[in-house]
Amino acid sequence: MSTFIHHELFLLLRTIAVGAVLLLCYDLLAAFRNVFAHSDKAVGTEDILYWLCCAFFVFSEIYRSNEGILRFFMVLGFLSGAYICHRILGDIFVKCCTKFMEIPVIII
């Protein structure tokens, strides 16, 4: 295979991994919300900050890895990485993180 194809395959794998990491970060935020009660305004503010951070992170990844050129398979990679991670780890990760975050709260 040519070097270009290797670069594109690596880029696809990288976008799948980034999509999974972004979903795990949101699941971590969901676990934090399970431990500490939030008002609707606080949840909305957290969501806006999360999505702004995601947008900057995805932009920097696209800029760094592909010189700012957005390809359709990259969008599919982000979405499929998040979907696969949600199907495999989603509920288990939130439950484990919630239990882990509850330990200091129970001690205090």
Backbone bond lengths (Angstrom), bond angles and torsions (degrees), N, CA, C in turn:
res aa  C-N    CA-C-N  psi(-1)  N-CA   C-N-CA  omega(-1)  CA-C   N-CA-C  phi
1 M - - - 1.446 - - 1.519 109.73 -
2 S 1.301 113.80 153.55 1.450 118.11 -178.75 1.529 110.41 -78.62
3 T 1.297 114.67 164.80 1.463 121.20 179.50 1.523 110.67 -63.83
4 F 1.314 116.50 -35.32 1.456 120.65 179.98 1.526 111.03 -62.53
5 I 1.321 116.97 -44.00 1.468 121.13 179.41 1.520 110.28 -65.09
6 H 1.330 117.92 -40.26 1.467 121.12 176.69 1.528 110.25 -60.67
7 H 1.320 116.38 -42.37 1.468 120.49 178.45 1.527 110.71 -62.35
8 E 1.325 117.61 -43.37 1.461 121.57 -179.36 1.531 111.24 -66.38
9 L 1.326 118.63 -40.75 1.460 121.52 177.81 1.522 111.24 -65.77
10 F 1.333 116.22 -42.04 1.458 119.89 176.97 1.528 110.55 -63.45
11 L 1.308 116.57 -38.79 1.457 121.55 178.13 1.531 110.82 -64.40
12 L 1.322 117.44 -40.42 1.457 121.03 177.15 1.527 110.71 -63.41
13 L 1.318 117.44 -46.38 1.465 120.72 178.40 1.524 111.31 -62.16
14 R 1.312 115.81 -37.81 1.464 120.15 179.31 1.524 111.29 -66.43
15 T 1.333 117.22 -40.95 1.460 119.48 179.24 1.525 111.17 -69.17
16 I 1.315 118.03 -34.26 1.466 120.63 175.12 1.521 109.92 -62.90
17 A 1.329 116.72 -43.44 1.466 120.41 178.62 1.528 111.46 -64.88
18 V 1.316 117.37 -40.80 1.469 120.60 179.12 1.523 110.33 -64.98
19 G 1.315 117.99 -40.63 1.460 120.88 176.83 1.518 111.60 -60.71
20 A 1.333 116.95 -40.78 1.463 120.71 177.93 1.524 111.26 -66.17
21 V 1.316 117.03 -41.52 1.473 120.55 179.51 1.524 110.67 -65.15
22 L 1.323 117.43 -40.68 1.464 119.97 178.64 1.524 111.19 -63.33
23 L 1.336 117.07 -39.42 1.454 119.28 177.97 1.525 111.05 -67.93
24 L 1.319 117.73 -39.71 1.464 120.20 178.11 1.524 111.03 -64.21
25 C 1.311 117.51 -34.78 1.471 120.25 175.40 1.520 110.86 -64.96
26 Y 1.313 117.24 -40.02 1.467 119.48 177.54 1.527 110.58 -68.44
27 D 1.328 117.14 -37.43 1.460 120.08 175.73 1.523 111.33 -63.84
28 L 1.322 116.82 -35.19 1.460 120.47 175.53 1.526 110.24 -64.54
29 L 1.313 117.02 -39.50 1.458 121.63 175.53 1.534 110.59 -64.47
30 A 1.322 117.07 -39.00 1.469 120.83 177.50 1.531 110.50 -65.43
31 A 1.315 118.14 -38.53 1.465 121.15 177.38 1.526 110.00 -65.45
32 F 1.322 117.12 -39.52 1.460 121.21 177.31 1.530 110.46 -61.77
33 R 1.327 115.91 -38.30 1.467 120.28 178.14 1.529 111.43 -68.94
34 N 1.332 117.12 -30.40 1.460 119.85 177.57 1.526 111.53 -68.83
35 V 1.321 116.77 -32.91 1.459 120.89 -177.40 1.528 110.74 -80.91
36 F 1.313 117.22 -44.41 1.464 122.13 -176.78 1.523 109.51 -112.88
37 A 1.315 115.82 129.92 1.468 120.76 -179.96 1.527 109.92 -68.15
38 H 1.337 116.01 138.97 1.460 122.50 -179.26 1.521 109.71 -127.52
39 S 1.315 115.18 146.10 1.464 119.52 171.37 1.528 108.70 -80.46
40 D 1.315 115.52 168.45 1.468 119.53 179.91 1.522 111.42 -63.46
41 K 1.332 117.02 -36.30 1.468 120.03 178.58 1.523 110.99 -66.19
42 A 1.327 116.47 -40.10 1.468 119.85 179.31 1.519 110.67 -65.63
43 V 1.324 117.16 -41.23 1.469 120.99 178.07 1.521 110.16 -63.14
44 G 1.326 116.59 -43.96 1.467 120.15 178.31 1.515 112.37 -62.53
45 T 1.329 116.36 -41.96 1.464 120.53 178.61 1.522 111.20 -64.81
46 E 1.330 116.58 -43.10 1.466 120.03 177.69 1.520 111.36 -61.93
47 D 1.333 116.43 -41.92 1.460 119.85 179.06 1.527 111.85 -63.41
48 I 1.324 116.70 -43.02 1.469 119.69 178.84 1.523 110.52 -62.77
49 L 1.334 117.06 -44.63 1.467 119.92 178.23 1.523 111.41 -63.38
50 Y 1.333 116.52 -40.43 1.470 120.12 178.14 1.528 110.73 -60.69
51 W 1.330 116.63 -48.46 1.460 119.41 -177.44 1.524 112.44 -68.68
52 L 1.320 117.80 -32.32 1.471 119.70 174.54 1.526 110.55 -65.84
53 C 1.327 116.26 -43.85 1.466 119.89 177.35 1.521 110.74 -62.75
54 C 1.336 116.83 -40.98 1.468 120.44 177.39 1.525 111.26 -61.92
55 A 1.314 116.25 -42.78 1.465 120.07 -178.94 1.522 110.60 -62.52
56 F 1.333 116.89 -45.29 1.463 119.38 178.48 1.524 111.60 -65.64
57 F 1.315 116.87 -39.43 1.465 120.53 179.97 1.528 110.91 -65.96
58 V 1.331 116.96 -45.94 1.467 120.10 179.58 1.522 110.14 -64.43
59 F 1.330 117.53 -42.00 1.461 120.17 177.49 1.526 110.84 -59.86
60 S 1.339 116.69 -44.53 1.468 118.73 -179.63 1.520 111.45 -66.26
61 E 1.329 117.55 -36.37 1.467 120.42 177.09 1.529 111.15 -64.66
62 I 1.327 116.16 -44.05 1.469 119.59 179.31 1.518 110.20 -65.37
63 Y 1.314 116.68 -41.69 1.459 120.08 -179.06 1.526 111.11 -66.50
64 R 1.328 116.12 -42.53 1.464 120.03 -176.68 1.531 112.16 -73.35
65 S 1.332 116.57 -39.86 1.458 118.63 -172.72 1.525 113.86 -89.31
66 N 1.332 118.12 -26.28 1.462 119.51 -175.39 1.520 112.73 -135.84
67 E 1.312 116.33 27.48 1.459 123.40 178.41 1.522 113.11 53.70
68 G 1.325 116.76 33.35 1.448 121.91 176.05 1.512 115.53 81.41
69 I 1.310 118.02 4.75 1.457 121.18 -179.78 1.530 108.40 -88.59
70 L 1.324 115.90 117.70 1.452 120.56 179.53 1.518 109.09 -88.01
71 R 1.305 115.92 126.88 1.460 121.10 177.81 1.516 108.63 -113.52
72 F 1.324 116.25 150.59 1.451 121.01 -176.73 1.526 111.04 -61.54
73 F 1.328 118.07 -37.99 1.454 119.61 -179.06 1.526 111.94 -67.00
74 M 1.328 117.20 -21.45 1.460 119.57 175.90 1.525 110.19 -69.95
75 V 1.323 117.10 -41.87 1.465 120.92 177.19 1.525 109.34 -62.88
76 L 1.324 116.75 -43.34 1.461 120.22 176.66 1.524 111.28 -63.50
77 G 1.326 116.94 -35.03 1.462 120.61 177.66 1.518 112.08 -65.27
78 F 1.337 117.01 -45.23 1.467 120.39 177.33 1.524 110.60 -59.44
79 L 1.333 116.15 -47.94 1.460 120.40 -177.46 1.525 112.05 -67.58
80 S 1.321 117.47 -42.28 1.466 119.37 -178.97 1.526 111.18 -69.99
81 G 1.316 118.16 -35.06 1.459 120.17 176.00 1.511 111.83 -63.15
82 A 1.340 116.52 -42.83 1.461 120.42 177.84 1.525 110.46 -66.33
83 Y 1.321 117.97 -41.14 1.466 121.46 -178.93 1.530 111.31 -66.08
84 I 1.321 116.40 -46.68 1.471 120.00 -179.57 1.523 110.44 -62.50
85 C 1.311 116.20 -42.73 1.464 120.45 179.23 1.528 110.69 -64.76
86 H 1.311 116.94 -39.44 1.465 120.46 178.38 1.525 110.95 -64.01
87 R 1.314 116.86 -42.58 1.468 120.55 -178.80 1.526 111.91 -68.92
88 I 1.329 117.24 -35.72 1.467 120.28 -175.28 1.520 112.09 -89.00
89 L 1.334 118.07 -47.93 1.457 121.46 -170.84 1.523 115.67 -112.89
90 G 1.299 119.20 -14.07 1.457 123.11 -167.97 1.515 115.93 -45.57
91 D 1.327 117.36 -66.04 1.464 120.74 -174.93 1.523 112.12 -67.80
92 I 1.304 116.94 -39.65 1.470 120.69 -179.19 1.523 110.37 -63.91
93 F 1.316 116.91 -43.11 1.460 121.23 -179.07 1.521 111.22 -63.64
94 V 1.332 117.20 -43.69 1.467 120.54 179.92 1.524 110.28 -64.30
95 K 1.335 117.64 -43.70 1.462 120.85 -179.96 1.524 111.64 -63.47
96 C 1.330 116.86 -43.92 1.470 120.30 -179.87 1.527 111.56 -66.01
97 C 1.310 116.78 -43.35 1.467 120.10 179.46 1.519 111.16 -66.69
98 T 1.330 117.06 -37.08 1.461 120.08 177.47 1.524 110.28 -63.14
99 K 1.328 117.42 -45.87 1.467 121.19 178.40 1.520 110.87 -62.02
100 F 1.321 116.86 -41.22 1.462 121.18 -179.57 1.524 111.39 -66.20
101 M 1.328 117.17 -39.17 1.465 121.30 179.69 1.525 112.28 -74.24
102 E 1.324 117.41 -23.47 1.461 120.74 179.30 1.531 112.66 -74.34
103 I 1.318 118.06 -20.48 1.471 121.31 -177.35 1.524 111.74 -58.92
104 P 1.341 120.03 -52.54 1.478 118.27 177.90 1.528 113.43 -63.79
105 V 1.320 116.96 -33.43 1.457 120.59 -179.98 1.529 109.69 -66.64
106 I 1.319 117.60 -40.54 1.468 121.13 178.39 1.521 110.52 -66.80
107 I 1.325 117.00 -39.47 1.465 120.66 -179.87 1.525 111.11 -65.39
108 I 1.325 115.99 -41.32 1.476 119.99 -178.55 1.511 108.85 -75.51
